[in-house]
Amino acid sequence: MNTQEIKALNDKYIINTYGERKLAFVRGLGSRLWDADGKEYLDFFAGIAVVSLGHCHPAVTEAICTQARTLVHTSNLYYIEPQVRLAELLATHAFADRWFFANCGATANESAIKLARRYWAQQGTPKPHILAAENSFHGRTLATITATGQKKYQAGFEPMMPGFSHVPYDNVAALEAAITPETGAILLEPIQGEGGVRVPDELYLPAVRRLCDTRGVLLIFDEVQTGMGRTGKLFCHEHAGIAPDIVTVAKALGNGVPIGAMGCTEKVASGFAPGTHATTFGGNPLCCAAALATLNVLLANGFLEAVRDTGAYFMEALAGLAARHAAIKDVRGKGLMVGVELDKPAGPIVGKMLDAGIVCGPAGPNVLRFAPPLIVTRNDVDRVVSTLDAVLGEA
């Protein structure tokens, strides 16, 4: 099928929640994509920070095929070998002793919200109030859009769930002032993604950790976008030298296979008991096999160091570009999670980059977002920077 044929079927049968799109990708390999009309693209968006090992990575593909020939699904009414092996591997490389597997980032965050509330209820001191940040993004379910600090995602779905409030990001004083006796958890992204690739001051996260310890509040980090190597560490909070009580991951965990996870300390895990939370598809054999293969590649010697090196090279190149283009107001990020703030809407620039064969995306109205596969090279970076140079020169 060509692009127009795919579009015609989409327009006839798909509920329109994504609006008008330019093309359909039908094949991928590494950091390259091809559309239905045969045009090749360099992917610097990775399906919104998902395909971090690149498209059709051989280790992940082999794991999926092997598992598909063996067992795709049973249910969580039975023990699942790939699931327990994945939990063991995550626990070995994270603060979290216990894990719950979900389908995506939103359901991982739902799990974290439910666990935080039930943990305090189990202690005999219910604390249902959760503090989150303005301009945050935590998912599209009713609870997670309530936790999300952007009104545009909540419009038309009111009333929102009770028990959530928001304060400015990167502001410890505002968090402290908003804590009440009913506050049970603070939910934050270590770097805000959809909110514009906002990187907090290096003292912010450690100060939030101390605040939570002092005030008896659980700390939840939403690492759905920042986790699994995106910032050059397996988890972004590792850069700050601290750990939360609960963490959520998804996106890159399965390199495109839908899986999310919520991890926590042994103490906090006691908040859940049999029957209090569950999922049909979360942690099934196929998804966990893909995640195991993905995680093993991410943890290979030198892989994350290379992400940090390529990310630093990219940021330096973009800073040089900013010196030549007044349209660039700021370049920020960590590892290969990069935002370029413009003095104009990012959408048209994203479109022009796509026309030139580069896939990227927006993060808010004026921020150009790059979240490429972690395997991209310096030559790939050079091509993206030169293309952006040309596009901004035309704008």
Secondary structure, 3 states (H helix, E strand, C coil): CCHHHHHHHHHHHCCCCCCCCCCCEEEEEECEEEECCCCEEEECCHHHHCCCCCECCHHHHHHHHHHHHHCCCCCCCCCCHHHHHHHHHHHHCCCCCEEEEECCHHHHHHHHHHHHHHHHHHCCCCCCEEEEECCCCCCCCHHHHHHCCCHHHCCCCCCCCCCEEEECCCCHHHHHHHCCCCEEEEEECCCECCCCCECCCCCHHHHHHHHHHHHCCEEEEECCCCCCCCCCCCCHHHHHCCCCCEEEECHHHHCCCCCEEEEECHHHHCCCCCCCCCCCCCCCHHHHHHHHHHHHHHCCCCHHHHHHHHHHHHHHHHHHHHCCCCCEEEEEEECCEEEEEECCCHHHHHHHHHHCCEECEECCCCEEEECCCCCCCHHHHHHHHHHHHHHHHHC
